[in-house]
Amino acid sequence: MRQPFSKPCRQSGVTYVGVLVLVALMGITAAVAADVWHTSRKRDSERELLFIGNQFRQAIGHYYEQSPGPAKTFPRQLADLLRDPRTPGMKRHLRRIYPDPITGSDEWGLVKGPSGEILGVFSRSEAVPLKQANFRKADASFENKQRYSEWTFVYTARRSPTANSGQRTGRAVPPAAGWGSTQKTGTWERTW
């Protein structure tokens, strides 16, 4: 007697297993591609954060250095960088308030001085950065930080060795050790 269905059943089982293996391989490939894309996107966001953070640092420094009169001041709010309220007319230190590329929000954490003036900005993201080393000199303090919120873009005015005690010159450098401490409060501000 002949069994007409025995051979096709075995072939359909092998084909079914082959399709399952193919689907599994496609899933693994898609997962790897998604991981590579995510890592690439995160690196791009980090580069953008470094660029934008340094734009804020430079704008704060420009605001400070362009203070009218002998007393140098820092901005009281980020909007002061868009239109300097200390001078008549339109004086800009920054083109626009850039969004945080890590969080996508327009809200930045603010590094504030003792009088509430803005010394710098930082991302509010608590995510772990991929970049841990090889920063520019101005950003060298970011090495081995565990969160993006620890990347603070602060403009610190340093005393010039030739200037008298009432004048200050500024450069984009990390705050001097012992000048103050970093505190994070519920309002996302750091006070120095």
C-alpha positions in Angstrom: 0.0 0.0 0.0 1.0 3.4 -0.8 1.0 6.3 1.7 0.5 9.5 -0.3 0.9 12.0 2.5 4.0 10.7 4.3 6.7 12.3 2.2 5.1 15.8 1.8 4.5 16.0 5.6 8.2 15.5 6.3 9.1 18.1 3.7 6.7 20.6 5.2 8.3 20.1 8.6 11.7 20.8 7.3 10.4 23.9 5.4 8.7 25.1 8.5 11.9 24.8 10.6 13.8 26.6 7.8 11.3 29.5 7.9 11.6 29.7 11.7 15.4 29.8 11.5 15.2 32.5 8.8 12.7 34.6 10.9 15.0 34.2 14.0 18.1 35.4 11.9 16.1 38.4 10.6 15.1 39.3 14.1 18.7 39.1 15.4 19.9 41.2 12.5 17.2 43.8 13.1 18.0 43.9 16.8 21.7 44.5 16.0 20.9 47.1 13.5 18.6 48.9 16.0 21.4 48.8 18.6 23.9 50.3 16.2 21.4 53.0 15.2 20.6 53.8 18.8 24.3 54.1 19.7 25.0 56.2 16.6 22.1 58.5 17.5 23.3 58.8 21.1 26.8 59.8 20.0 25.3 62.4 17.6 23.3 63.8 20.6 26.4 63.9 22.7 28.3 65.9 20.1 25.4 68.2 19.7 25.2 68.7 23.5 28.9 69.6 23.6 28.5 72.1 20.8 25.3 73.7 22.3 26.7 73.7 25.8 29.8 75.5 24.6 27.6 78.0 22.7 25.9 78.8 26.1 29.2 79.0 27.8 30.6 81.4 25.2 27.4 83.5 25.2 27.5 83.8 29.0 31.2 84.8 28.8 30.4 87.4 26.1 27.6 88.8 28.2 29.9 89.0 31.2 32.8 90.6 29.2 30.6 93.1 27.4 29.1 94.5 30.7 28.8 98.2 30.5 30.9 100.0 33.1 33.5 98.7 35.4 31.2 96.2 37.2 31.0 92.9 35.4 27.7 91.0 35.7 26.3 87.6 34.6 22.8 87.2 33.1 19.9 86.7 35.4 17.9 84.6 33.0 18.7 82.8 29.7 16.5 85.2 27.8 19.1 88.0 28.6 21.4 86.2 26.2 18.9 86.7 23.4 18.5 90.4 24.1 20.8 92.1 26.5 18.6 94.3 28.8 21.7 96.4 29.9 22.1 98.1 26.5 19.8 100.1 24.3 18.8 98.5 21.1 19.2 94.9 20.2 22.4 93.2 21.4 22.5 89.4 21.1 24.9 87.0 22.7 23.1 83.9 21.6 20.9 83.3 18.5 18.3 81.3 20.3 17.7 79.2 23.3 18.6 75.8 21.9 16.8 72.7 23.1 18.7 70.1 25.1 19.6 67.4 22.5 19.6 64.7 25.1 16.1 65.3 26.6 14.6 67.2 23.7 13.3 69.8 26.1 13.8 73.6 26.1 14.4 73.5 29.8 18.0 73.5 30.9 19.5 73.0 34.4 21.0 76.3 35.5 24.3 76.7 37.4 23.6 79.8 39.6 26.0 82.0 41.5 25.4 83.3 45.0 23.2 86.2 43.9 21.1 84.1 41.5 23.0 85.0 38.4 23.5 82.3 35.7 27.1 81.0 35.5 26.3 78.1 33.2 23.9 75.4 32.0 23.7 71.6 32.1 21.4 68.9 30.7 18.8 67.6 33.0 19.2 64.0 31.7 20.3 61.4 34.2 21.3 59.0 31.4 24.8 57.6 31.3 27.0 59.2 28.6 28.8 57.0 26.1 31.7 59.5 25.9 34.0 59.1 28.9 37.3 60.5 27.7 39.1 62.6 25.1 37.3 65.8 25.7 38.5 69.3 24.7 40.5 71.2 27.3 37.5 73.4 28.2 35.4 70.2 28.8 38.1 68.1 30.5 36.1 68.0 33.7 33.5 65.8 32.0 35.8 62.8 31.9 34.4 59.7 33.7 31.1 61.5 34.6 28.2 59.1 35.2 25.4 61.3 34.0 24.8 64.0 31.4 23.6 66.3 34.2 27.2 66.3 35.5 28.4 67.9 32.3 28.2 71.5 33.4 29.0 74.3 30.9 30.2 77.0 33.2 31.8 80.3 32.4 34.2 81.2 35.2 35.8 84.6 35.3 39.4 84.4 36.4 41.4 87.2 37.8 44.1 88.5 35.5 47.6 88.6 37.1 48.0 92.2 35.8 44.5 93.4 36.7 43.8 95.1 39.9 41.5 93.4 42.4 38.3 95.0 41.1 38.7 93.9 37.5 38.2 90.4 36.2 39.0 88.8 32.9 37.2 85.6 31.8 37.8 82.4 30.1 35.8 79.3 29.6 37.3 77.1 32.3 35.9 74.8 35.0 35.3 76.4 38.4 38.4 76.6 40.6 38.7 74.0 43.3 37.6 75.2 46.6 35.6 78.1 45.1 32.3 76.5 46.0 30.5 73.3 46.0 28.0 71.8 43.6 24.5 71.3 44.9 21.5 70.0 43.0 18.1 71.0 44.4 14.6 70.1 43.4 14.5 73.1 41.0 17.4 71.8 38.9 19.9 74.5 39.9 23.4 74.3 41.0 24.7 76.9 43.3 28.4 77.6 43.5 
